[in-house]
Amino acid sequence: MSLIKVNNVSKVYQGGDGEVLALKNINLEVTQGQFLALLGPSGSGKSTLLSILGALNPSTEGKVLIDDIDIYGLDEERRSDFRHEYIGFVFQQYQLIPYLTALENVMLPLAITKYSDKEQREMAQKVLGKVGLGNKSMRLPNQLSGGEQNRVAIARAIVNEPVLLFADEPTGSLDSTTAKEILGLFQSLNRDGQTIIMVTHNLENLAYVSHSVQIRDGIIERNPEPVVGDAL
């Protein structure tokens, strides 16, 4: 059963010199438990597609169904609720709040939930332990390495147990050793059942995923297929 169905999605941006076609007639299905890489060069449209899948950026044409829900058929308030319930985001620049500790950053998605402050702290501490930062929960972002900040961002994205985890070039600013550690963490989460969609331009990252899609000039060049090999 498909968790995500993308039907004939196109995206047009209005630019100073006229229209820019970012995506053209994208059709894609993602099943529960996949670790899918959206692969392509800069400007290929892969990040635009991720933002559309993440209920952040309405397509110009076509339809996106997640768990059989037409996400752009929802009004803005319900779509915001949908994002909070279904999706965790990991951004390339992490977007941590600099004056909050790692624990407090991870607690942010829980602020509008029914959990007590004590429960939120316990949940955040548990997930920090899961990403290997249980002993650094009280540190500020500037007291952490780039890889550790990335792990905090991942912990924040999964603390409310989202159905989908989206990552946009999560290793783009990391050295190769730290990048492998982060990709290994994603792979471990996927083995535990987490569905992940990751944007990347790096072919080496395909060793960690279960499926990949090549995007070039706003068009899918090949459909999802298993990637042979295991990095761990």
Sequence and secondary structure as in RCSB ss.txt:
>XXXX:A:sequence
MSLIKVNNVSKVYQGGDGEVLALKNINLEVTQGQFLALLGPSGSGKSTLLSILGALNPSTEGKVLIDDIDIYGLD
EERRSDFRHEYIGFVFQQYQLIPYLTALENVMLPLAITKYSDKEQREMAQKVLGKVGLGNKSMRLPNQLSGGEQN
RVAIARAIVNEPVLLFADEPTGSLDSTTAKEILGLFQSLNRDGQTIIMVTHNLENLAYVSHSVQIRDGIIERNPE
PVVGDAL
>XXXX:A:secstr
 EEEEEEEEEEEEEETTEEEEEEEEEEEEEETT EEEEE  TTSSHHHHHHHHTTSS  SEEEEEETTEEGGGS 
HHHHHHHHHHHEEEE TT    TTS HHHHHHGGGTTSS  HHHHHHHHHHHHHHTT GGGTT  GGGS HHHHH
HHHHHHHHTT  SEEEEESTTTTS HHHHHHHHHHHHHHHHTT EEEEEE  GGGGGG SEEEEEETTEEEEEEE
E      
